[in-house]
């Protein structure tokens, strides 16, 4: 086999989940000592499988510490799904005062960008050697799935000039430019896949779709639709153009086509481990440790008597009347005392796949495109797509028929009553009901769509946070005065709009990061600075 030794040097080793708590120095504890030896790398299919699986691990990392930072401590709380429950933490993202080793992970972790680009190079080389362009096309789709999460966290990022080793010590691209590159890369990947319908991957190289190219095309187009709607307030005409192209190319419409990484058989789902770090030890604790369910999502679902609650949450330990009760986000956690473990936990098992995108989200994207922005070419009515979204989510979570739920025009989100009495919020979050109302205002239609999309996208916290910033929906419980430790930078109601750049960038990449802040962020690098697409005039 040609160039085996060269490729071997490029491949990041087999994924191993560590059990180290996230509270240590992230970049020191997460070096990768597991690089495979050349004796194990003789076959192209092993090389390809190793590289493709390492690429998939960059979306939501199989490394528990990385996943904890990006999805349990960042996306989950910011999106209204999770709440930090470790009372010993004084600096957190949810309190808007996190230390640099918490906020820098998306950009500086060796498990995301370096692992992505190193393995991308490996797949590109293998595609060239074998004359099969399909693996590299799929790798490009994964790249966009990974880097869109990074860009939506910081805004401008190094992208077009990142080296093959994933070095980010390069000039920054504007977020607008990065999104344009995303669209181009997805188009190129889809064209390649459509031109090679018979060149499937082996199942061991693809734990998402088992090598089914048709499903990868649907995911790529669905991802394109997601990104198109993300930029709708920044560039409405381009958003409509890309949304129409996505629909014409074919998108996810059934749960059988959901994009999810089914890798967790021999290793444990990292979100299972991360949510259960530091569980209570004085009894058999089922509700979790460092992370519990947030009050926001449970208030909405309690108010709607949502049958998906048992699939989403672990029942609380507070007793009758408090079967499902979450922890308020962005509070002074010392007020939880010894009761943090009593609140509802996150219902995720050791072997659950990690969801990237589901059919329900795609339906809600189409509903919003029609109802709010009047996009043509979406293939149906807003009401049809809205109701399909709810039905698909019920099906995905085994919640039975959605008929009575969809006909409920009375139920509204519940008011948050904290069983401890410390952090209740007595204000009605929203009066939005479930049943579609074609005569409603555009704003009400958008809130109804985004609220149900948010419920259906459970666990996709970074996606929920992006929607919240873009639309202002769903209405979330604001930070408490004591819980907002930003020193006046962050508004209690608006919450964080982005993450600050890592402090190391001001040392190792000083000129480039300063140019990015000056040219693309209006001179302010903090939690309250808005990214390019966060420009809804109503917020």
MARTORZA-312161 format. One line per field, with one value per residue (C-alpha): residue in one letter; x, y, z. Coordinates in steps of 0.02 Angstrom, whole numbers, plus 50000, padded with zeros to 5 digits. Example, Ala and Ser with C-alpha at 12.3 -4.5 7.8 and 13.67 -1.06 7.14 Angstrom:
! MARTORZA-312161
lodren = [A, S]
c1 = [50615, 50684]
c2 = [49775, 49947]
c3 = [50390, 50357]
This chain:
! MARTORZA-312161
lodren = [X, X, X, X, X, X, X, X, X, X, X, X, X, X, X, X, X, X, X, X, X, X, X, X, X, X, X, X, X, X, X, X, X, X, X, X, X, X, X, X, X, X, X, X, X, X, X, X, X, X, X, X, X, X, X, X, X, X, X, X, X, X, X, X, X, X, X, X, X, X, X, X, X, X, X, X, X, X, X, X, X, X, X, X, X, X, X, X, X, X, X, X, X, X, X, X, X, X, X, X, X, X, X, X, X, X, X, X, X, X, X, X, X, X, X, X, X, X, X, X, X, X, X, X, X, X, X, X, X, X, X, X, X, X, X, X, X, X, X, X, X, X, X, X, X, X, X, X, X, X, X, X, X, X, X, X, X, X, X, X, X, X, X, X, X, X, X, X, X, X, X, X, X, X, X, X, X, X, X, X, X, X, X, X, X, X, X, X, X, X, X, X, X, X, X, X, X, X, X, X, X, X, X, X, X, X, X, X, X, X, X, X, X, X, X, X, X, X, X, X, X, X, X, X, X, X, X, X, X, X, X, X, X, X, X, X, X, X, X, X, X, X, X, X, X, X, X, X, X, X, X, X, X, X, X, X, X, X, X, X, X, X, X, X, X, X, X, X, X, X, X, X, X, X, X, X, X, X, X, X, X, X, X, X, X, X, X, X, X, X, X, X, X, X, X, X, X, X, X, X, X, X, X, X, X, X, X, X, X, X, X, X, X, X, X, X, X, X, X, X, X, X, X, X, X, X, X, X, X, X, X, X, X, X, X, X, X, X, X, X, X, X, X, X, X, X, X, X, X, X, X, X, X, X, X, X, X, X, X, X, X, X, X, X, X, X, X, X, X, X, X, X, X, X, X, X, X, X, X, X, X, X, X, X, X, X, X, X, X, X, X, X, X, X, X, X, X, X, X, X, X, X, X, X, X, X, X, X, X, X, X, X, X, X, X, X, X, X, X, X, X, X, X, X, X, X, X, X, X, X, X, X, X, X, X, X, X, X, X, X, X, X, X, X, X, X, X, X, X, X, X, X, X, X, X, X, X, X, X, X, X, X, X, X, X, X, X, X, X, X, X, X, X, X, X, X, X, X, X, X, X, X, X, X, X, X, X, X, X, X, X, X, X, X, X, X, X, X, X, X, X, X, X, X, X, X, X, X, X, X, X, X, X, X, X, X, X, X, X, X, X, X, X, X, X, X, X, X, X, X, X, X, X, X, X, X, X, X, X]
c1 = [50000, 50068, 50115, 50055, 50184, 50144, 49959, 49990, 50076, 49923, 49793, 49738, 49727, 49581, 49456, 49467, 49349, 49436, 49359, 49447, 49338, 49321, 49376, 49561, 49670, 49585, 49727, 49848, 49740, 49678, 49834, 49810, 49929, 49833, 49905, 49902, 50059, 50104, 50073, 49889, 49873, 49907, 49737, 49655, 49488, 49565, 49646, 49483, 49380, 49499, 49500, 49313, 49268, 49389, 49307, 49134, 49201, 49232, 49047, 49004, 49165, 49179, 49302, 49198, 49288, 49271, 49087, 49057, 49126, 49044, 48874, 48843, 48922, 48902, 48764, 48651, 48634, 48637, 48500, 48387, 48407, 48534, 48582, 48747, 48721, 48896, 48887, 49077, 49098, 49126, 49160, 49045, 48982, 48806, 48865, 48954, 49120, 49198, 49386, 49476, 49497, 49306, 49269, 49415, 49375, 49287, 49433, 49585, 49548, 49657, 49500, 49408, 49498, 49669, 49585, 49464, 49594, 49723, 49597, 49523, 49695, 49704, 49537, 49582, 49743, 49651, 49517, 49652, 49746, 49593, 49511, 49353, 49301, 49154, 49246, 49317, 49147, 49070, 49217, 49179, 48999, 49063, 49184, 49042, 48941, 49090, 49148, 48974, 48964, 49132, 49084, 48917, 49008, 49135, 49079, 49233, 49356, 49512, 49446, 49506, 49689, 49689, 49833, 49823, 49871, 49727, 49834, 49725, 49870, 49812, 49706, 49521, 49380, 49222, 49076, 48988, 49136, 49141, 48958, 48984, 49122, 49006, 48877, 49009, 49082, 48912, 48869, 49031, 49008, 48829, 48881, 49016, 48899, 48764, 48894, 48951, 48792, 48871, 49029, 48967, 49076, 49093, 48982, 49132, 49189, 49018, 48925, 48802, 48725, 48818, 48885, 48717, 48760, 48578, 48559, 48719, 48650, 48491, 48591, 48702, 48551, 48465, 48620, 48620, 48439, 48484, 48626, 48517, 48387, 48524, 48573, 48398, 48406, 48582, 48551, 48371, 48391, 48539, 48447, 48298, 48411, 48505, 48346, 48267, 48422, 48421, 48239, 48267, 48414, 48314, 48312, 48278, 48091, 48085, 48163, 48250, 48359, 48404, 48588, 48653, 48819, 48787, 48962, 48926, 48933, 49108, 49131, 49009, 48910, 49011, 48855, 48800, 48966, 48977, 48803, 48841, 49009, 49010, 48841, 48781, 48864, 48753, 48623, 48592, 48575, 48488, 48466, 48646, 48792, 48868, 48724, 48535, 48387, 48349, 48192, 48153, 48123, 48029, 47914, 47860, 47837, 47747, 47628, 47589, 47578, 47703, 47715, 47897, 47950, 47985, 48100, 48193, 48209, 48243, 48109, 48160, 48182, 48068, 47914, 47733, 47690, 47871, 47895, 47985, 48068, 48225, 48358, 48351, 48500, 48619, 48589, 48700, 48722, 48765, 48577, 48552, 48640, 48637, 48479, 48554, 48541, 48352, 48308, 48267, 48413, 48454, 48387, 48529, 48596, 48773, 48739, 48626, 48684, 48729, 48603, 48664, 48501, 48325, 48178, 48074, 48199, 48194, 48004, 48009, 48140, 48022, 47876, 47970, 48031, 47851, 47758, 47881, 47979, 47865, 47995, 47933, 47983, 47974, 47854, 47703, 47611, 47676, 47540, 47579, 47763, 47730, 47617, 47735, 47875, 47778, 47721, 47897, 47965, 47831, 47877, 48063, 48040, 47905, 47775, 47623, 47498, 47521, 47340, 47275, 47435, 47419, 47238, 47277, 47238, 47230, 47386, 47531, 47703, 47701, 47767, 47929, 47909, 48073, 48041, 48182, 48102, 48265, 48253, 48070, 48018, 47840, 47819, 47728, 47862, 47742, 47560, 47601, 47492, 47522, 47380, 47420, 47327, 47337, 47262, 47398, 47526, 47692, 47779, 47660, 47683, 47871, 47864, 47750, 47865, 48027, 47954, 47905, 48067, 48161, 48066, 48097, 48283, 48314, 48501, 48553, 48595, 48708, 48573, 48444, 48560, 48582, 48394, 48369, 48495, 48424, 48239, 48222, 48122, 48080, 48064, 48187, 48199, 48322, 48478, 48461, 48551, 48669, 48691, 48745, 48929, 48978, 49000, 48862, 48921, 48780, 48596, 48496, 48359, 48464, 48598, 48765, 48773, 48942, 49100, 49255, 49409, 49539, 49668, 49807, 49751, 49809, 49981, 50008, 49895, 49889, 49883, 49752, 49634, 49645, 49604, 49454, 49388, 49413, 49344, 49209, 49152, 49147, 49295, 49217, 49268, 49149, 48992, 48875, 48950, 48833, 48891, 48856, 48688, 48624, 48540, 48353, 48285, 48156, 48286]
c2 = [50000, 50170, 50303, 50202, 50276, 50454, 50430, 50344, 50499, 50602, 50496, 50537, 50379, 50275, 50371, 50340, 50420, 50482, 50495, 50651, 50790, 50945, 51057, 51026, 51111, 51055, 51072, 50981, 50831, 50798, 50758, 50601, 50457, 50327, 50341, 50169, 50086, 50049, 49862, 49900, 50011, 49896, 49897, 50046, 50005, 50015, 50181, 50248, 50183, 50260, 50429, 50436, 50389, 50517, 50646, 50600, 50621, 50805, 50852, 50806, 50733, 50556, 50628, 50658, 50817, 50898, 50852, 50914, 51086, 51108, 51029, 51014, 51177, 51287, 51237, 51150, 51296, 51433, 51342, 51317, 51127, 51099, 51184, 51172, 51087, 51081, 51204, 51209, 51299, 51486, 51523, 51454, 51497, 51506, 51638, 51731, 51728, 51564, 51544, 51534, 51344, 51330, 51453, 51410, 51227, 51244, 51341, 51273, 51094, 50963, 50855, 50968, 51073, 50984, 50813, 50868, 50935, 50799, 50664, 50766, 50762, 50574, 50546, 50661, 50563, 50397, 50459, 50510, 50346, 50236, 50345, 50352, 50533, 50484, 50473, 50647, 50717, 50645, 50712, 50886, 50873, 50824, 50970, 51093, 51012, 51035, 51207, 51284, 51249, 51335, 51487, 51507, 51509, 51644, 51731, 51760, 51615, 51557, 51451, 51474, 51474, 51337, 51218, 51032, 51002, 51109, 51255, 51407, 51530, 51610, 51758, 51757, 51754, 51852, 51742, 51795, 51731, 51569, 51538, 51567, 51437, 51317, 51330, 51301, 51150, 51071, 51099, 51020, 50870, 50840, 50852, 50721, 50603, 50619, 50581, 50423, 50334, 50162, 50202, 50171, 50168, 50011, 50012, 50014, 50178, 50258, 50242, 50375, 50303, 50138, 50200, 50252, 50394, 50444, 50481, 50582, 50690, 50719, 50768, 50886, 50974, 50980, 51056, 51182, 51224, 51247, 51366, 51459, 51496, 51546, 51693, 51748, 51914, 51951, 51908, 51863, 51842, 51724, 51628, 51599, 51548, 51420, 51356, 51327, 51236, 51126, 51075, 51041, 50929, 50825, 50840, 50730, 50695, 50534, 50480, 50336, 50469, 50563, 50605, 50524, 50445, 50266, 50233, 50194, 50007, 49968, 50144, 50251, 50398, 50547, 50647, 50506, 50515, 50704, 50733, 50610, 50676, 50706, 50624, 50623, 50481, 50473, 50369, 50287, 50444, 50429, 50612, 50655, 50755, 50911, 50935, 50924, 50970, 51156, 51234, 51314, 51159, 51071, 51221, 51220, 51032, 51024, 51160, 51063, 50896, 50837, 50646, 50657, 50708, 50530, 50505, 50669, 50679, 50575, 50604, 50717, 50666, 50804, 50692, 50704, 50858, 50880, 50729, 50839, 50996, 51077, 51192, 51374, 51425, 51569, 51575, 51583, 51395, 51403, 51430, 51249, 51192, 51003, 50987, 51000, 50812, 50814, 50899, 50805, 50731, 50707, 50542, 50478, 50301, 50236, 50169, 50306, 50379, 50564, 50661, 50784, 50825, 50754, 50755, 50861, 51004, 51002, 51013, 51161, 51248, 51234, 51294, 51450, 51485, 51487, 51565, 51700, 51743, 51689, 51583, 51495, 51321, 51244, 51108, 51135, 51247, 51312, 51221, 51056, 51070, 51127, 50980, 50860, 50923, 50883, 50714, 50666, 50711, 50608, 50462, 50486, 50478, 50343, 50462, 50393, 50496, 50684, 50720, 50781, 50879, 50969, 51014, 51095, 51280, 51312, 51247, 51367, 51347, 51322, 51454, 51399, 51355, 51301, 51165, 51236, 51408, 51491, 51524, 51528, 51639, 51699, 51775, 51684, 51645, 51642, 51627, 51525, 51370, 51217, 51219, 51304, 51467, 51526, 51694, 51731, 51869, 51827, 51847, 51724, 51600, 51611, 51589, 51437, 51357, 51392, 51335, 51166, 51153, 51187, 51049, 50928, 50969, 50912, 50885, 50995, 51139, 51236, 51233, 51293, 51434, 51489, 51493, 51590, 51720, 51730, 51739, 51779, 51617, 51524, 51647, 51585, 51619, 51763, 51758, 51812, 51967, 51861, 51732, 51858, 51878, 51971, 52137, 52218, 52156, 52031, 52077, 51961, 51938, 51924, 51808, 51774, 51810, 51727, 51664, 51773, 51721, 51619, 51725, 51626, 51702, 51871, 51796, 51669, 51750, 51929, 52028, 51916, 51908, 52096, 52125, 52009, 52100, 52269, 52227, 52097, 52125, 52315, 52314, 52213, 52035, 51982, 51881, 52021, 52049, 51991, 51879, 51924, 51837, 51894, 52050, 52024, 52202, 52142, 52086]
c3 = [50000, 49950, 50076, 50225, 50342, 50288, 50317, 50482, 50548, 50506, 50592, 50768, 50868, 50926, 51030, 51217, 51342, 51496, 51668, 51727, 51795, 51690, 51832, 51800, 51669, 51510, 51385, 51499, 51541, 51366, 51266, 51161, 51203, 51105, 50930, 50845, 50784, 50604, 50629, 50652, 50498, 50352, 50271, 50184, 50263, 50438, 50394, 50325, 50471, 50597, 50510, 50478, 50656, 50724, 50612, 50677, 50854, 50819, 50807, 50986, 51052, 51116, 51242, 51397, 51452, 51282, 51271, 51447, 51406, 51236, 51269, 51457, 51517, 51361, 51241, 51367, 51490, 51358, 51262, 51413, 51424, 51564, 51725, 51820, 51987, 52061, 52206, 52218, 52051, 52067, 51884, 51750, 51577, 51645, 51770, 51629, 51722, 51665, 51667, 51501, 51505, 51500, 51360, 51247, 51211, 51043, 50971, 51063, 51113, 51028, 51012, 50892, 50759, 50759, 50760, 50624, 50504, 50532, 50492, 50350, 50270, 50296, 50212, 50067, 50038, 50045, 49925, 49802, 49819, 49796, 49665, 49772, 49808, 49919, 50087, 50067, 50017, 50176, 50275, 50207, 50268, 50441, 50435, 50409, 50549, 50666, 50616, 50611, 50798, 50822, 50717, 50805, 50972, 50933, 50772, 50664, 50669, 50579, 50436, 50258, 50310, 50442, 50405, 50376, 50557, 50619, 50674, 50708, 50723, 50561, 50506, 50551, 50424, 50453, 50503, 50343, 50241, 50341, 50306, 50121, 50126, 50219, 50080, 49946, 50035, 50059, 49876, 49820, 49934, 49876, 49694, 49723, 49814, 49681, 49547, 49636, 49697, 49703, 49803, 49980, 50135, 50239, 50394, 50512, 50433, 50453, 50618, 50562, 50403, 50378, 50212, 50138, 50020, 49992, 50177, 50181, 50040, 50140, 50294, 50194, 50121, 50290, 50367, 50226, 50268, 50452, 50406, 50281, 50415, 50535, 50424, 50377, 50471, 50407, 50223, 50186, 49998, 50016, 50151, 50035, 49891, 49996, 50079, 49908, 49847, 50002, 49977, 49792, 49835, 49959, 50148, 50300, 50312, 50414, 50578, 50490, 50408, 50569, 50581, 50740, 50786, 50841, 50907, 51088, 51113, 51173, 51244, 51344, 51279, 51347, 51393, 51507, 51600, 51601, 51672, 51812, 51869, 52059, 52092, 52272, 52368, 52522, 52430, 52261, 52157, 51989, 51948, 51902, 51966, 51887, 51766, 51790, 51682, 51672, 51743, 51575, 51469, 51609, 51641, 51459, 51452, 51620, 51563, 51405, 51499, 51369, 51360, 51306, 51482, 51538, 51389, 51419, 51608, 51763, 51894, 52036, 52218, 52282, 52293, 52242, 52140, 52087, 51974, 51847, 51913, 51847, 51918, 51870, 51765, 51801, 51987, 52140, 52157, 52341, 52366, 52316, 52473, 52486, 52380, 52205, 52177, 52207, 52043, 51883, 51790, 51607, 51542, 51433, 51433, 51413, 51239, 51167, 51001, 50993, 50891, 50759, 50671, 50665, 50546, 50665, 50656, 50467, 50469, 50588, 50481, 50332, 50437, 50492, 50316, 50252, 50399, 50450, 50294, 50152, 50065, 49909, 49857, 50031, 49974, 50087, 50208, 50373, 50469, 50384, 50424, 50602, 50639, 50552, 50663, 50821, 50755, 50702, 50874, 50961, 50849, 50880, 51068, 51072, 51144, 51052, 50954, 50948, 50900, 51068, 51100, 50932, 50969, 51137, 51125, 51313, 51400, 51426, 51506, 51694, 51814, 51898, 52080, 52158, 52290, 52394, 52392, 52344, 52157, 52104, 51959, 51976, 51804, 51664, 51534, 51388, 51341, 51186, 51161, 51053, 50926, 50761, 50727, 50548, 50596, 50724, 50698, 50619, 50788, 50872, 50730, 50749, 50937, 50919, 50789, 50882, 51048, 50978, 50881, 51044, 51133, 50989, 50983, 51162, 51196, 51047, 51162, 51046, 50914, 51041, 51096, 50915, 50888, 51049, 50996, 50820, 50862, 51047, 51070, 51173, 51318, 51449, 51636, 51659, 51764, 51945, 52002, 52107, 51970, 51839, 51881, 51723, 51810, 51708, 51539, 51509, 51516, 51631, 51502, 51344, 51415, 51332, 51145, 51112, 51198, 51215, 51117, 51213, 51302, 51217, 51052, 51118, 51142, 51003, 50871, 50935, 50772, 50693, 50841, 50869, 50686, 50702, 50856, 50775, 50603, 50639, 50819, 50831, 50950, 51092, 51136, 51275, 51315, 51261, 51088, 50950, 50809, 50627, 50608, 50779, 50708, 50729, 50746, 50872, 51000]
